[in-house]
Amino acid sequence: MHKEFFFWCPQPVKDAIIRLFPYLCEIESIAANDDSFQNNLTMSRLCLAMSYMNAHYLEALIQKLAGVCESPKWHARRAAIEFTQNMIFCNLFNARPYAKQVHEFVLKCLFDEQFEVRTAALKTLSGLYQCGYLKVTDEDLEKLLKNKLCGEGQNIRFLMIQRMELRIQELELSNSGVLNDIDKQVIFKLFELSINRYSEVRYQAQKELFDILNCYHFSFQLIVDRIVDLLNMSNEVDHYQIKGCLHILLGNDSFFLPTEYSWAMKEKLWPSIVRITHENQISTRNLIEDITDKVNEKFVTEVIIQSTNEISKRAAAALWRTLDTNEMKLCNQTNIQSYNSLMETLSSLLNEDILTWGQQKMAISLLRLLLQKHVPIPSLCIKTFVDFLVHDNIELRECATKAIAALCRLQKPPGIYVEKILNITDDHCHPGDRDDNLWITINDYKPPETQIKWEQTCFLDKSYHGYYCWPKIIKYSMNKRERYTQNNMPEQVTILYDHFVDKNFIIQVIQLMIFDDEEDDVAEFNKTRFFMFKGLFHNFGLAFLNNFMEQLYVLIHEKTTEKHERSNRVAAEIVAGIIAGSKYWTLEMLNELWEKLTPLLTDVCMSLSSETLSYWNMCFMCSMENQDPRRMYRLIHFIHTLIDPKIVSNIYNETARWSLIQSLISFKWRIPSIWCDINEHAKLLLDHPSEDIRKSIAYILSISLSFDVELLDGKSTRQPNVNQFMDNICERLHLAIEVYEKTPLMNVLDEGIEIDLEARKALNFMETVVKMHKEFFFWCPQPVKEAIIRLFPYLCEIESIAANDDSFKNNLTMSRLCLAMSYLNAHYLEALIQKLAEVCRSPKWHARRAAIEFTQNMIFCNLFNARPYAKQVHEFVLKCLFDEQFEVRTAALKTLSGLYQCGYLKVTDEDLVG
């Protein structure tokens, strides 16, 4: 019953429960011979230990524990000590004032006459010391080390023996020591059984083999040669032996041979896995695929050149032996030779054209995993990757693309980092717009006119720099990088250059990329290809630009229906790579690039379609990701020109251009002047005839307003002001409601139905404002403003207009719900409740019903901070309960019952009489 009571009762700890506790300890001796009884008893005490206890109950319980620890029954004393540890851990912070009392009775039990009690006290005391609840004092040490019987320090053995035993057991379980001849024979026997004809024998032997290989480090080397021999003779060996070897390679959760640390092992084993020809069996093929997938999942680039500091060498010498002078160097040379041999072997297998496409896929995926920056990558390997960019198989081309992207990153010239000392007088955090962070925004930015000034400009790519505060010293990458030229190009880099400087090779690569997705699949912007192009232009500058620009014009002007969408996708990936890769180019190079790129992007923006828009959106997003807006001012200027109303285009094209402008969100708060300009242009189109354009306008306006945030002592002075904007919207919304209510939307004439343009514009404006309001709550981290409260009554008034349009009505409901679900402080709550009271007196019953339904959601989401306003809420809800309109009375009834039920309002005699 005691145990079940803690399950059902939300407040189980009572004074009587504390008084019952000593009896639950005394019963321990009675329950000792009944496992079920004993388990229930332990759980019963544990329920109390895991409960939250305030100071009153804790003090009473600790007194009871001290009393039980003096009980003549040792079972009770042990139960109390074990309970103490659980109780303290579950009430660690509020039990601190009672540490002295707990320390006294636990320390007393440490010298109990009964061994079981001493053991429990030892575990409890060590746990309390370890978690920091108690601190070891000199007095404790004197007591622990002193033997009361003879006065000598013998109790240290008692304190340490159990922990030593646990550590020894753990060591024995995890490592069996030095591998001897008997262990080797056991491994060999288990291996032979692991490739036995009978599956059950193989399964049991493999389990034991994995356990023993885990116990002895590097013991796997004993069976590697045997596995390699069997795999290399797969045509001459029985199927069950090959299957057994593959299961050994697949391993289990704790052991996986192909990724164990040994380059010599990988040199032998990985090519053998690739070459295996026993694929006519489906089970074998599935095992090989599982092994390859597991290698791709588990493999982490391992150290080839070991570098150990002198302190570690001396420590190792003290534990083992001193290393010979050339021993480490010889080990590193062996690793390098094995690594190079493995890379060249896999590359040769791919180039010899003797593998099936499945084996080729396996080989190139393994080869890609081996790429690293510490040892030069063999030239044959790089040439293989480049050649496979134009392979017939799509999957092999994808692997090659990933490899080239990785190679470009590995071959990237090192950056130059400098430190800048910032003279900041105010160390306090003031988030938002300040005089000291104006220089990292695009406002008043003047591009440098000389290369020296361009290189010396401090560009900070992360948007958090300077928003909250400044460090005293900031480290950043200098705007200068070396690029490969024909005079300073290593052999490995030359291979990439020679291929991509070839116009025919580029044409072939691009044409294959167009058809890299199946016809039925929806082709997506490929970020891997973007990273490859970014790396190429980052490392080689303008070297390939002319060839690519020629192909870009071909791609964007592709007229064939089947190729138009895919051509634009590839063009978007290339352009994004060019822009992102030009990050550290010189001024002269950038000027040349944008002279060629601007006309191309203009053509793209004038010919956007529903199929290609998403690709160019991603193109701009990837180009501007993690970039300083000052560095990208050319691209920002180009996107800024898209809002020009003088550009003549069709409706969809204008919608697409506004969609591209949304990509500026990457720069967040650092382009305030751009957001203000966009805001001014966009708000003029809130009543545009096209629904698609209005959606884009609502979206971009909500983004531009979302940076008006005031955190802590911060200010927002440069961003578009939400209060000013929304007050203007309120005025226009008031006029729109009047126009719509006075002028019917449709007039029935003899010639047909005529739609009034002014009424249509008014309705368009209202719909767009509602969508913008909803999106604003999605984007802005601090959406509740005074003007948002002032806008609320209009959102209720519109309810009658939206009654016959389900889409408009749903958006309007969601728009109000966004405000209701927001956190509202006292200032905003008071203002909003006043507005609700006003709306409840509105002559429009749709508005009154909307306000009442809103009230319930708002109170439930602000239950605790809305309590001071219960009287005002009660008054207007109760008034609506007697409204002349049935729908309003129904909404008021539901709201009032909900407020009663959750305890926000209490039923009074006046309510009942009313």
HELIX and SHEET records of a PDB file:
HELIX    1   1 HIS A    2  TRP A    8  1                                   7    
HELIX    2   2 ASP A   15  GLU A   26  1                                  12    
HELIX    3   3 ILE A   27  SER A   29  5                                   3    
HELIX    4   4 ALA A   31  ASN A   33  5                                   3    
HELIX    5   5 ASP A   35  ALA A   49  1                                  15    
HELIX    6   6 ALA A   55  VAL A   68  1                                  14    
HELIX    7   7 TRP A   74  CYS A   90  1                                  17    
HELIX    8   8 ARG A   96  TYR A   98  5                                   3    
HELIX    9   9 ALA A   99  CYS A  109  1                                  11    
HELIX   10  10 PHE A  115  GLN A  130  1                                  16    
HELIX   11  11 ASP A  138  LEU A  145  1                                   8    
HELIX   12  12 ASN A  155  SER A  174  1                                  20    
HELIX   13  13 ASP A  181  SER A  194  1                                  14    
HELIX   14  14 SER A  199  CYS A  215  1                                  17    
HELIX   15  15 GLN A  221  ASN A  232  1                                  12    
HELIX   16  16 HIS A  239  LEU A  250  1                                  12    
HELIX   17  17 LEU A  257  THR A  259  5                                   3    
HELIX   18  18 TRP A  263  ARG A  275  1                                  13    
HELIX   19  19 ILE A  282  LYS A  298  1                                  17    
HELIX   20  20 GLU A  310  LEU A  319  1                                  10    
HELIX   21  21 GLU A  327  ASN A  351  1                                  25    
HELIX   22  22 TRP A  357  LEU A  369  1                                  13    
HELIX   23  23 SER A  379  ASP A  387  1                                   9    
HELIX   24  24 PHE A  388  VAL A  390  5                                   3    
HELIX   25  25 ILE A  394  LEU A  410  1                                  17    
HELIX   26  26 ASP A  435  ILE A  440  5                                   6    
HELIX   27  27 GLN A  451  GLN A  456  1                                   6    
HELIX   28  28 GLU A  491  PHE A  500  1                                  10    
HELIX   29  29 LYS A  503  ILE A  514  1                                  12    
HELIX   30  30 LYS A  527  PHE A  540  1                                  14    
HELIX   31  31 GLY A  541  PHE A  544  5                                   4    
HELIX   32  32 LEU A  545  ILE A  556  1                                  12    
HELIX   33  33 THR A  561  GLY A  581  1                                  21    
HELIX   34  34 LEU A  587  MET A  606  1                                  20    
HELIX   35  35 LEU A  613  MET A  624  1                                  12    
HELIX   36  36 TYR A  633  THR A  641  1                                   9    
HELIX   37  37 ILE A  651  ILE A  661  1                                  11    
HELIX   38  38 GLN A  662  ARG A  670  5                                   9    
HELIX   39  39 PRO A  672  ALA A  682  1                                  11    
HELIX   40  40 LYS A  683  LEU A  685  5                                   3    
HELIX   41  41 GLU A  691  LEU A  705  1                                  15    
HELIX   42  42 VAL A  722  LYS A  742  1                                  21    
HELIX   43  43 LEU A  757  TRP A  779  1                                  23    
HELIX   44  44 GLU A  786  GLU A  797  1                                  12    
HELIX   45  45 ILE A  798  SER A  800  5                                   3    
HELIX   46  46 ALA A  802  ASN A  804  5                                   3    
HELIX   47  47 ASP A  806  ALA A  820  1                                  15    
HELIX   48  48 ALA A  826  VAL A  839  1                                  14    
HELIX   49  49 TRP A  845  CYS A  861  1                                  17    
HELIX   50  50 ARG A  867  TYR A  869  5                                   3    
HELIX   51  51 ALA A  870  CYS A  880  1                                  11    
HELIX   52  52 PHE A  886  GLN A  901  1                                  16    
HELIX   53  53 ASP A  909  VAL A  913  1                                   5    
SHEET    1   A 2 TYR A 417  ILE A 421  0                                        
SHEET    2   A 2 ILE A 473  SER A 477 -1                                        
SHEET    1   B 2 MET A 746  LEU A 749  0                                        
SHEET    2   B 2 GLY A 752  ILE A 755 -1                                        
END                                                                             
